[in-house]
């Protein structure tokens, strides 16, 4: 826990060895030496001062920084060993770069920025993109192909772009219910599916389902953003599966959950309600 205002006089550092931070609502505990490991960075400036006065605190006395609390973990990791390690298919590279700029970490900014050689050809990181911002298409593949060896290597990672189709996932979900009698499964009274929901990238959903996609709940979604608010204008699962298969998608996973309740107090009939999702992928 950080020391209370007032600090310690003289040349002694007014901060404890272990410091608690509240970054955008996320609590981090780290060493003082970590926060001051990169000279001239924002955190170095905050914790190299001779007094703790002027630093924002939360209600529990932790030093407060009003930034993205989830992305700060990567900022802190970099300050520990000056290396960048991100998960596979990291979707927020652009946002993390902005955080690195805010915390004044120029070396981290360089690591996050796409590399371009002197011959104007893309380096290894030229293949990496933020799925929220872009997806490979025909023009992207043509441009990569014109960049020589590095571009050809990138193009080989997006084979679906050669025929104008984008890779990605689409999830189909639906809720269904049926009444089941006490004695026989054959007496089950099935109800039709009320609504088929679509989750995924807006551009992919529109490509697959076209005019049969109801966009009323999320009408102005940009094409490269994701949504879970679309649903279909028809209620036949097989029709949805056919449309996905026609454009090259295949099922890779599915899951289902169910609950049960008595239909009537006077009978033993039970109403089963389930929610099922099918995950489709196109390379």
C-alpha positions as protocol buffer text, in pm:
chain_id: "A"
residue {
  index: 1
  type: UNK
  ca { x: 0 y: 0 z: 0 }
}
residue {
  index: 2
  type: UNK
  ca { x: 129 y: 347 z: -82 }
}
residue {
  index: 3
  type: UNK
  ca { x: 233 y: 566 z: 207 }
}
residue {
  index: 4
  type: UNK
  ca { x: 5 y: 853 z: 310 }
}
residue {
  index: 5
  type: UNK
  ca { x: 69 y: 1206 z: 191 }
}
residue {
  index: 6
  type: UNK
  ca { x: 354 y: 1380 z: 360 }
}
residue {
  index: 7
  type: UNK
  ca { x: 630 y: 1146 z: 247 }
}
residue {
  index: 8
  type: UNK
  ca { x: 974 y: 1124 z: 401 }
}
residue {
  index: 9
  type: UNK
  ca { x: 1201 y: 1424 z: 421 }
}
residue {
  index: 10
  type: UNK
  ca { x: 1555 y: 1442 z: 291 }
}
residue {
  index: 11
  type: UNK
  ca { x: 1692 y: 1224 z: 13 }
}
residue {
  index: 12
  type: UNK
  ca { x: 1499 y: 914 z: 115 }
}
residue {
  index: 13
  type: UNK
  ca { x: 1249 y: 788 z: -144 }
}
residue {
  index: 14
  type: UNK
  ca { x: 891 y: 870 z: -33 }
}
residue {
  index: 15
  type: UNK
  ca { x: 751 y: 548 z: -183 }
}
residue {
  index: 16
  type: UNK
  ca { x: 748 y: 195 z: -41 }
}
residue {
  index: 17
  type: UNK
  ca { x: 917 y: -94 z: -221 }
}
residue {
  index: 18
  type: UNK
  ca { x: 577 y: -252 z: -301 }
}
residue {
  index: 19
  type: UNK
  ca { x: 324 y: -18 z: -464 }
}
residue {
  index: 20
  type: UNK
  ca { x: -46 y: -68 z: -535 }
}
residue {
  index: 21
  type: UNK
  ca { x: -195 y: 89 z: -847 }
}
residue {
  index: 22
  type: UNK
  ca { x: -555 y: 131 z: -956 }
}
residue {
  index: 23
  type: UNK
  ca { x: -551 y: 156 z: -1336 }
}
residue {
  index: 24
  type: UNK
  ca { x: -899 y: 209 z: -1477 }
}
residue {
  index: 25
  type: UNK
  ca { x: -1051 y: 1 z: -1197 }
}
residue {
  index: 26
  type: UNK
  ca { x: -799 y: -285 z: -1221 }
}
residue {
  index: 27
  type: UNK
  ca { x: -565 y: -326 z: -924 }
}
residue {
  index: 28
  type: UNK
  ca { x: -196 y: -399 z: -981 }
}
residue {
  index: 29
  type: UNK
  ca { x: 74 y: -465 z: -722 }
}
residue {
  index: 30
  type: UNK
  ca { x: 433 y: -419 z: -831 }
}
residue {
  index: 31
  type: UNK
  ca { x: 774 y: -303 z: -717 }
}
residue {
  index: 32
  type: UNK
  ca { x: 888 y: 56 z: -705 }
}
residue {
  index: 33
  type: UNK
  ca { x: 1192 y: -43 z: -911 }
}
residue {
  index: 34
  type: UNK
  ca { x: 966 y: -172 z: -1190 }
}
residue {
  index: 35
  type: UNK
  ca { x: 772 y: 154 z: -1215 }
}
residue {
  index: 36
  type: UNK
  ca { x: 1097 y: 352 z: -1241 }
}
residue {
  index: 37
  type: UNK
  ca { x: 1279 y: 110 z: -1472 }
}
residue {
  index: 38
  type: UNK
  ca { x: 1230 y: 319 z: -1789 }
}
residue {
  index: 39
  type: UNK
  ca { x: 1376 y: 670 z: -1751 }
}
residue {
  index: 40
  type: UNK
  ca { x: 1160 y: 961 z: -1872 }
}
residue {
  index: 41
  type: UNK
  ca { x: 849 y: 742 z: -1897 }
}
residue {
  index: 42
  type: UNK
  ca { x: 527 y: 870 z: -1742 }
}
residue {
  index: 43
  type: UNK
  ca { x: 546 y: 622 z: -1455 }
}
residue {
  index: 44
  type: UNK
  ca { x: 911 y: 709 z: -1396 }
}
residue {
  index: 45
  type: UNK
  ca { x: 813 y: 1076 z: -1367 }
}
residue {
  index: 46
  type: UNK
  ca { x: 526 y: 993 z: -1131 }
}
residue {
  index: 47
  type: UNK
  ca { x: 733 y: 784 z: -891 }
}
residue {
  index: 48
  type: UNK
  ca { x: 1067 y: 964 z: -909 }
}
residue {
  index: 49
  type: UNK
  ca { x: 936 y: 1278 z: -742 }
}
residue {
  index: 50
  type: UNK
  ca { x: 1037 y: 1368 z: -388 }
}
residue {
  index: 51
  type: UNK
  ca { x: 680 y: 1386 z: -260 }
}
residue {
  index: 52
  type: UNK
  ca { x: 364 y: 1185 z: -315 }
}
residue {
  index: 53
  type: UNK
  ca { x: 157 y: 1502 z: -307 }
}
residue {
  index: 54
  type: UNK
  ca { x: -29 y: 1570 z: -630 }
}
residue {
  index: 55
  type: UNK
  ca { x: -68 y: 1204 z: -727 }
}
residue {
  index: 56
  type: UNK
  ca { x: -430 y: 1090 z: -763 }
}
residue {
  index: 57
  type: UNK
  ca { x: -554 y: 826 z: -516 }
}
residue {
  index: 58
  type: UNK
  ca { x: -861 y: 605 z: -500 }
}
residue {
  index: 59
  type: UNK
  ca { x: -1074 y: 560 z: -188 }
}
residue {
  index: 60
  type: UNK
  ca { x: -836 y: 294 z: -52 }
}
residue {
  index: 61
  type: UNK
  ca { x: -525 y: 505 z: -96 }
}
residue {
  index: 62
  type: UNK
  ca { x: -396 y: 331 z: -409 }
}
residue {
  index: 63
  type: UNK
  ca { x: -235 y: 548 z: -676 }
}
residue {
  index: 64
  type: UNK
  ca { x: -489 y: 599 z: -954 }
}
residue {
  index: 65
  type: UNK
  ca { x: -422 y: 614 z: -1330 }
}
residue {
  index: 66
  type: UNK
  ca { x: -721 y: 676 z: -1556 }
}
residue {
  index: 67
  type: UNK
  ca { x: -628 y: 445 z: -1844 }
}
residue {
  index: 68
  type: UNK
  ca { x: -727 y: 103 z: -1982 }
}
residue {
  index: 69
  type: UNK
  ca { x: -683 y: -133 z: -1689 }
}
residue {
  index: 70
  type: UNK
  ca { x: -680 y: -452 z: -1897 }
}
residue {
  index: 71
  type: UNK
  ca { x: -412 y: -337 z: -2142 }
}
residue {
  index: 72
  type: UNK
  ca { x: -194 y: -204 z: -1860 }
}
residue {
  index: 73
  type: UNK
  ca { x: -81 y: -560 z: -1785 }
}
residue {
  index: 74
  type: UNK
  ca { x: 123 y: -551 z: -2108 }
}
residue {
  index: 75
  type: UNK
  ca { x: 266 y: -210 z: -2018 }
}
residue {
  index: 76
  type: UNK
  ca { x: 377 y: -347 z: -1682 }
}
residue {
  index: 77
  type: UNK
  ca { x: 519 y: -665 z: -1837 }
}
residue {
  index: 78
  type: UNK
  ca { x: 730 y: -455 z: -2072 }
}
residue {
  index: 79
  type: UNK
  ca { x: 862 y: -242 z: -1787 }
}
residue {
  index: 80
  type: UNK
  ca { x: 972 y: -556 z: -1602 }
}
residue {
  index: 81
  type: UNK
  ca { x: 1207 y: -690 z: -1870 }
}
residue {
  index: 82
  type: UNK
  ca { x: 1180 y: -456 z: -2174 }
}
residue {
  index: 83
  type: UNK
  ca { x: 1034 y: -734 z: -2389 }
}
residue {
  index: 84
  type: UNK
  ca { x: 700 y: -756 z: -2569 }
}
residue {
  index: 85
  type: UNK
  ca { x: 509 y: -1084 z: -2543 }
}
residue {
  index: 86
  type: UNK
  ca { x: 149 y: -1087 z: -2669 }
}
residue {
  index: 87
  type: UNK
  ca { x: -106 y: -1370 z: -2701 }
}
residue {
  index: 88
  type: UNK
  ca { x: -166 y: -1529 z: -3040 }
}
residue {
  index: 89
  type: UNK
  ca { x: -421 y: -1340 z: -3254 }
}
residue {
  index: 90
  type: UNK
  ca { x: -404 y: -1037 z: -3021 }
}
residue {
  index: 91
  type: UNK
  ca { x: -695 y: -812 z: -3134 }
}
residue {
  index: 92
  type: UNK
  ca { x: -600 y: -483 z: -2965 }
}
residue {
  index: 93
  type: UNK
  ca { x: -253 y: -407 z: -3093 }
}
residue {
  index: 94
  type: UNK
  ca { x: -352 y: -58 z: -3208 }
}
residue {
  index: 95
  type: UNK
  ca { x: -504 y: 31 z: -2872 }
}
residue {
  index: 96
  type: UNK
  ca { x: -199 y: -101 z: -2689 }
}
residue {
  index: 97
  type: UNK
  ca { x: 21 y: 117 z: -2908 }
}
residue {
  index: 98
  type: UNK
  ca { x: -181 y: 421 z: -2799 }
}
residue {
  index: 99
  type: UNK
  ca { x: -135 y: 320 z: -2435 }
}
residue {
  index: 100
  type: UNK
  ca { x: 241 y: 288 z: -2492 }
}
residue {
  index: 101
  type: UNK
  ca { x: 244 y: 639 z: -2639 }
}
residue {
  index: 102
  type: UNK
  ca { x: 53 y: 774 z: -2339 }
}
residue {
  index: 103
  type: UNK
  ca { x: 297 y: 617 z: -2092 }
}
residue {
  index: 104
  type: UNK
  ca { x: 586 y: 754 z: -2301 }
}
residue {
  index: 105
  type: UNK
  ca { x: 747 y: 419 z: -2383 }
}
residue {
  index: 106
  type: UNK
  ca { x: 904 y: 480 z: -2726 }
}
residue {
  index: 107
  type: UNK
  ca { x: 1071 y: 138 z: -2745 }
}
residue {
  index: 108
  type: UNK
  ca { x: 739 y: -37 z: -2688 }
}
residue {
  index: 109
  type: UNK
  ca { x: 576 y: 188 z: -2949 }
}
residue {
  index: 110
  type: UNK
  ca { x: 840 y: 76 z: -3200 }
}
residue {
  index: 111
  type: UNK
  ca { x: 780 y: -291 z: -3120 }
}
residue {
  index: 112
  type: UNK
  ca { x: 405 y: -249 z: -3174 }
}
residue {
  index: 113
  type: UNK
  ca { x: 432 y: -52 z: -3498 }
}
residue {
  index: 114
  type: UNK
  ca { x: 445 y: -243 z: -3833 }
}
residue {
  index: 115
  type: UNK
  ca { x: 801 y: -267 z: -3958 }
}
residue {
  index: 116
  type: UNK
  ca { x: 892 y: -138 z: -4305 }
}
residue {
  index: 117
  type: UNK
  ca { x: 1235 y: -198 z: -4453 }
}
residue {
  index: 118
  type: UNK
  ca { x: 1439 y: 51 z: -4656 }
}
residue {
  index: 119
  type: UNK
  ca { x: 1312 y: -115 z: -4974 }
}
residue {
  index: 120
  type: UNK
  ca { x: 955 y: -30 z: -4862 }
}
residue {
  index: 121
  type: UNK
  ca { x: 875 y: -397 z: -4817 }
}
residue {
  index: 122
  type: UNK
  ca { x: 690 y: -523 z: -4515 }
}
residue {
  index: 123
  type: UNK
  ca { x: 886 y: -695 z: -4242 }
}
residue {
  index: 124
  type: UNK
  ca { x: 760 y: -982 z: -4032 }
}
residue {
  index: 125
  type: UNK
  ca { x: 508 y: -771 z: -3847 }
}
residue {
  index: 126
  type: UNK
  ca { x: 360 y: -642 z: -4172 }
}
residue {
  index: 127
  type: UNK
  ca { x: 143 y: -952 z: -4175 }
}
residue {
  index: 128
  type: UNK
  ca { x: -5 y: -869 z: -3838 }
}
residue {
  index: 129
  type: UNK
  ca { x: -319 y: -661 z: -3825 }
}
residue {
  index: 130
  type: UNK
  ca { x: -587 y: -569 z: -3579 }
}
residue {
  index: 131
  type: UNK
  ca { x: -897 y: -778 z: -3662 }
}
residue {
  index: 132
  type: UNK
  ca { x: -1107 y: -487 z: -3539 }
}
residue {
  index: 133
  type: UNK
  ca { x: -953 y: -260 z: -3803 }
}
residue {
  index: 134
  type: UNK
  ca { x: -888 y: -463 z: -4117 }
}
residue {
  index: 135
  type: UNK
  ca { x: -931 y: -795 z: -4291 }
}
residue {
  index: 136
  type: UNK
  ca { x: -742 y: -926 z: -4594 }
}
residue {
  index: 137
  type: UNK
  ca { x: -919 y: -891 z: -4928 }
}
residue {
  index: 138
  type: UNK
  ca { x: -834 y: -913 z: -5295 }
}
residue {
  index: 139
  type: UNK
  ca { x: -656 y: -577 z: -5309 }
}
residue {
  index: 140
  type: UNK
  ca { x: -460 y: -658 z: -4994 }
}
residue {
  index: 141
  type: UNK
  ca { x: -334 y: -981 z: -5146 }
}
residue {
  index: 142
  type: UNK
  ca { x: -238 y: -810 z: -5472 }
}
residue {
  index: 143
  type: UNK
  ca { x: -47 y: -541 z: -5284 }
}
residue {
  index: 144
  type: UNK
  ca { x: 135 y: -799 z: -5074 }
}
residue {
  index: 145
  type: UNK
  ca { x: 227 y: -993 z: -5384 }
}
residue {
  index: 146
  type: UNK
  ca { x: 390 y: -685 z: -5534 }
}
residue {
  index: 147
  type: UNK
  ca { x: 616 y: -639 z: -5232 }
}
residue {
  index: 148
  type: UNK
  ca { x: 849 y: -928 z: -5302 }
}
residue {
  index: 149
  type: UNK
  ca { x: 945 y: -1215 z: -5072 }
}
residue {
  index: 150
  type: UNK
  ca { x: 807 y: -1073 z: -4747 }
}
residue {
  index: 151
  type: UNK
  ca { x: 481 y: -978 z: -4916 }
}
residue {
  index: 152
  type: UNK
  ca { x: 447 y: -1323 z: -5071 }
}
residue {
  index: 153
  type: UNK
  ca { x: 496 y: -1478 z: -4728 }
}
residue {
  index: 154
  type: UNK
  ca { x: 216 y: -1264 z: -4591 }
}
residue {
  index: 155
  type: UNK
  ca { x: -8 y: -1346 z: -4885 }
}
residue {
  index: 156
  type: UNK
  ca { x: 40 y: -1716 z: -4821 }
}
residue {
  index: 157
  type: UNK
  ca { x: -115 y: -1668 z: -4478 }
}
residue {
  index: 158
  type: UNK
  ca { x: -444 y: -1545 z: -4626 }
}
residue {
  index: 159
  type: UNK
  ca { x: -536 y: -1795 z: -4899 }
}
residue {
  index: 160
  type: UNK
  ca { x: -904 y: -1709 z: -4878 }
}
residue {
  index: 161
  type: UNK
  ca { x: -825 y: -1362 z: -5009 }
}
residue {
  index: 162
  type: UNK
  ca { x: -727 y: -1510 z: -5346 }
}
residue {
  index: 163
  type: UNK
  ca { x: -1089 y: -1584 z: -5428 }
}
residue {
  index: 164
  type: UNK
  ca { x: -1227 y: -1271 z: -5262 }
}
residue {
  index: 165
  type: UNK
  ca { x: -1350 y: -1450 z: -4949 }
}
residue {
  index: 166
  type: UNK
  ca { x: -1247 y: -1346 z: -4601 }
}
residue {
  index: 167
  type: UNK
  ca { x: -1161 y: -1594 z: -4332 }
}
residue {
  index: 168
  type: UNK
  ca { x: -1333 y: -1584 z: -3994 }
}
residue {
  index: 169
  type: UNK
  ca { x: -1585 y: -1731 z: -3754 }
}
residue {
  index: 170
  type: UNK
  ca { x: -1964 y: -1704 z: -3741 }
}
residue {
  index: 171
  type: UNK
  ca { x: -2166 y: -1837 z: -3449 }
}
residue {
  index: 172
  type: UNK
  ca { x: -2531 y: -1939 z: -3490 }
}
residue {
  index: 173
  type: UNK
  ca { x: -2739 y: -1957 z: -3172 }
}
residue {
  index: 174
  type: UNK
  ca { x: -3100 y: -2035 z: -3093 }
}
residue {
  index: 175
  type: UNK
  ca { x: -3333 y: -2098 z: -2801 }
}
residue {
  index: 176
  type: UNK
  ca { x: -3583 y: -2378 z: -2824 }
}
residue {
  index: 177
  type: UNK
  ca { x: -3831 y: -2550 z: -2594 }
}
residue {
  index: 178
  type: UNK
  ca { x: -4054 y: -2856 z: -2590 }
}
residue {
  index: 179
  type: UNK
  ca { x: -4296 y: -3030 z: -2356 }
}
residue {
  index: 180
  type: UNK
  ca { x: -4223 y: -3388 z: -2253 }
}
residue {
  index: 181
  type: UNK
  ca { x: -4482 y: -3622 z: -2102 }
}
residue {
  index: 182
  type: UNK
  ca { x: -4421 y: -3855 z: -1811 }
}
residue {
  index: 183
  type: UNK
  ca { x: -4438 y: -4193 z: -1982 }
}
residue {
  index: 184
  type: UNK
  ca { x: -4299 y: -4164 z: -2331 }
}
residue {
  index: 185
  type: UNK
  ca { x: -4044 y: -3961 z: -2521 }
}
residue {
  index: 186
  type: UNK
  ca { x: -4252 y: -4013 z: -2833 }
}
residue {
  index: 187
  type: UNK
  ca { x: -4520 y: -3783 z: -2691 }
}
residue {
  index: 188
  type: UNK
  ca { x: -4286 y: -3485 z: -2686 }
}
residue {
  index: 189
  type: UNK
  ca { x: -4457 y: -3172 z: -2818 }
}
residue {
  index: 190
  type: UNK
  ca { x: -4191 y: -2968 z: -2993 }
}
residue {
  index: 191
  type: UNK
  ca { x: -4216 y: -2595 z: -3044 }
}
residue {
  index: 192
  type: UNK
  ca { x: -4059 y: -2417 z: -3336 }
}
residue {
  index: 193
  type: UNK
  ca { x: -3742 y: -2212 z: -3299 }
}
residue {
  index: 194
  type: UNK
  ca { x: -3844 y: -1856 z: -3217 }
}
residue {
  index: 195
  type: UNK
  ca { x: -3530 y: -1678 z: -3343 }
}
residue {
  index: 196
  type: UNK
  ca { x: -3189 y: -1765 z: -3487 }
}
residue {
  index: 197
  type: UNK
  ca { x: -2916 y: -1530 z: -3366 }
}
residue {
  index: 198
  type: UNK
  ca { x: -2594 y: -1448 z: -3553 }
}
residue {
  index: 199
  type: UNK
  ca { x: -2265 y: -1347 z: -3388 }
}
residue {
  index: 200
  type: UNK
  ca { x: -1950 y: -1247 z: -3572 }
}
residue {
  index: 201
  type: UNK
  ca { x: -1794 y: -981 z: -3792 }
}
residue {
  index: 202
  type: UNK
  ca { x: -2053 y: -758 z: -3957 }
}
residue {
  index: 203
  type: UNK
  ca { x: -1907 y: -791 z: -4307 }
}
residue {
  index: 204
  type: UNK
  ca { x: -1905 y: -1172 z: -4289 }
}
residue {
  index: 205
  type: UNK
  ca { x: -2261 y: -1190 z: -4158 }
}
residue {
  index: 206
  type: UNK
  ca { x: -2387 y: -967 z: -4440 }
}
residue {
  index: 207
  type: UNK
  ca { x: -2194 y: -1165 z: -4701 }
}
residue {
  index: 208
  type: UNK
  ca { x: -2344 y: -1496 z: -4588 }
}
residue {
  index: 209
  type: UNK
  ca { x: -2703 y: -1400 z: -4509 }
}
residue {
  index: 210
  type: UNK
  ca { x: -2763 y: -1088 z: -4719 }
}
residue {
  index: 211
  type: UNK
  ca { x: -3123 y: -966 z: -4711 }
}
residue {
  index: 212
  type: UNK
  ca { x: -3226 y: -1244 z: -4473 }
}
residue {
  index: 213
  type: UNK
  ca { x: -3021 y: -1077 z: -4195 }
}
residue {
  index: 214
  type: UNK
  ca { x: -3223 y: -860 z: -3958 }
}
residue {
  index: 215
  type: UNK
  ca { x: -3002 y: -567 z: -3858 }
}
residue {
  index: 216
  type: UNK
  ca { x: -3264 y: -364 z: -3671 }
}
residue {
  index: 217
  type: UNK
  ca { x: -3098 y: -415 z: -3330 }
}
residue {
  index: 218
  type: UNK
  ca { x: -2755 y: -296 z: -3453 }
}
residue {
  index: 219
  type: UNK
  ca { x: -2820 y: -103 z: -3777 }
}
residue {
  index: 220
  type: UNK
  ca { x: -2508 y: 115 z: -3804 }
}
residue {
  index: 221
  type: UNK
  ca { x: -2238 y: -134 z: -3714 }
}
residue {
  index: 222
  type: UNK
  ca { x: -1916 y: -74 z: -3919 }
}
residue {
  index: 223
  type: UNK
  ca { x: -1831 y: -369 z: -4149 }
}
residue {
  index: 224
  type: UNK
  ca { x: -1508 y: -462 z: -3969 }
}
residue {
  index: 225
  type: UNK
  ca { x: -1658 y: -458 z: -3620 }
}
residue {
  index: 226
  type: UNK
  ca { x: -1816 y: -750 z: -3438 }
}
residue {
  index: 227
  type: UNK
  ca { x: -2173 y: -789 z: -3317 }
}
residue {
  index: 228
  type: UNK
  ca { x: -2391 y: -1037 z: -3132 }
}
residue {
  index: 229
  type: UNK
  ca { x: -2719 y: -854 z: -3195 }
}
residue {
  index: 230
  type: UNK
  ca { x: -2814 y: -975 z: -3543 }
}
residue {
  index: 231
  type: UNK
  ca { x: -3077 y: -1240 z: -3606 }
}
residue {
  index: 232
  type: UNK
  ca { x: -3227 y: -1405 z: -3913 }
}
residue {
  index: 233
  type: UNK
  ca { x: -3563 y: -1337 z: -4075 }
}
residue {
  index: 234
  type: UNK
  ca { x: -3629 y: -1711 z: -4107 }
}
residue {
  index: 235
  type: UNK
  ca { x: -3642 y: -1981 z: -3838 }
}
residue {
  index: 236
  type: UNK
  ca { x: -3509 y: -2293 z: -4012 }
}
residue {
  index: 237
  type: UNK
  ca { x: -3166 y: -2396 z: -3886 }
}
residue {
  index: 238
  type: UNK
  ca { x: -3098 y: -2604 z: -4196 }
}
residue {
  index: 239
  type: UNK
  ca { x: -3153 y: -2297 z: -4413 }
}
residue {
  index: 240
  type: UNK
  ca { x: -2888 y: -2110 z: -4214 }
}
residue {
  index: 241
  type: UNK
  ca { x: -2650 y: -2407 z: -4241 }
}
residue {
  index: 242
  type: UNK
  ca { x: -2703 y: -2425 z: -4619 }
}
residue {
  index: 243
  type: UNK
  ca { x: -2618 y: -2057 z: -4660 }
}
residue {
  index: 244
  type: UNK
  ca { x: -2299 y: -2099 z: -4459 }
}
residue {
  index: 245
  type: UNK
  ca { x: -2197 y: -2410 z: -4653 }
}
residue {
  index: 246
  type: UNK
  ca { x: -2262 y: -2237 z: -4988 }
}
residue {
  index: 247
  type: UNK
  ca { x: -1991 y: -1978 z: -4916 }
}
residue {
  index: 248
  type: UNK
  ca { x: -1732 y: -2218 z: -4775 }
}
residue {
  index: 249
  type: UNK
  ca { x: -1797 y: -2228 z: -4401 }
}
residue {
  index: 250
  type: UNK
  ca { x: -1785 y: -2555 z: -4208 }
}
residue {
  index: 251
  type: UNK
  ca { x: -1886 y: -2635 z: -3851 }
}
residue {
  index: 252
  type: UNK
  ca { x: -1600 y: -2664 z: -3602 }
}
residue {
  index: 253
  type: UNK
  ca { x: -1781 y: -2676 z: -3265 }
}
residue {
  index: 254
  type: UNK
  ca { x: -2119 y: -2675 z: -3097 }
}
residue {
  index: 255
  type: UNK
  ca { x: -2256 y: -2668 z: -2743 }
}
residue {
  index: 256
  type: UNK
  ca { x: -2592 y: -2670 z: -2570 }
}
residue {
  index: 257
  type: UNK
  ca { x: -2742 y: -2611 z: -2227 }
}
residue {
  index: 258
  type: UNK
  ca { x: -3090 y: -2691 z: -2097 }
}
residue {
  index: 259
  type: UNK
  ca { x: -3325 y: -2632 z: -1806 }
}
residue {
  index: 260
  type: UNK
  ca { x: -3644 y: -2806 z: -1699 }
}
residue {
  index: 261
  type: UNK
  ca { x: -3967 y: -2692 z: -1531 }
}
residue {
  index: 262
  type: UNK
  ca { x: -4312 y: -2844 z: -1476 }
}
residue {
  index: 263
  type: UNK
  ca { x: -4565 y: -2732 z: -1735 }
}
residue {
  index: 264
  type: UNK
  ca { x: -4875 y: -2763 z: -1515 }
}
residue {
  index: 265
  type: UNK
  ca { x: -4938 y: -2829 z: -1150 }
}
residue {
  index: 266
  type: UNK
  ca { x: -5199 y: -3093 z: -1236 }
}
residue {
  index: 267
  type: UNK
  ca { x: -4977 y: -3300 z: -1468 }
}
residue {
  index: 268
  type: UNK
  ca { x: -4628 y: -3441 z: -1480 }
}
residue {
  index: 269
  type: UNK
  ca { x: -4551 y: -3275 z: -1812 }
}
residue {
  index: 270
  type: UNK
  ca { x: -4222 y: -3090 z: -1813 }
}
residue {
  index: 271
  type: UNK
  ca { x: -4107 y: -2799 z: -2028 }
}
residue {
  index: 272
  type: UNK
  ca { x: -3746 y: -2825 z: -2140 }
}
residue {
  index: 273
  type: UNK
  ca { x: -3578 y: -2505 z: -2256 }
}
residue {
  index: 274
  type: UNK
  ca { x: -3241 y: -2512 z: -2427 }
}
residue {
  index: 275
  type: UNK
  ca { x: -2988 y: -2275 z: -2579 }
}
residue {
  index: 276
  type: UNK
  ca { x: -2759 y: -2410 z: -2851 }
}
residue {
  index: 277
  type: UNK
  ca { x: -2469 y: -2255 z: -3042 }
}
residue {
  index: 278
  type: UNK
  ca { x: -2298 y: -2376 z: -3360 }
}
residue {
  index: 279
  type: UNK
  ca { x: -1957 y: -2232 z: -3450 }
}
residue {
  index: 280
  type: UNK
  ca { x: -1863 y: -2213 z: -3819 }
}
residue {
  index: 281
  type: UNK
  ca { x: -1524 y: -2124 z: -3968 }
}
residue {
  index: 282
  type: UNK
  ca { x: -1394 y: -2041 z: -4315 }
}
residue {
  index: 283
  type: UNK
  ca { x: -1023 y: -2048 z: -4390 }
}
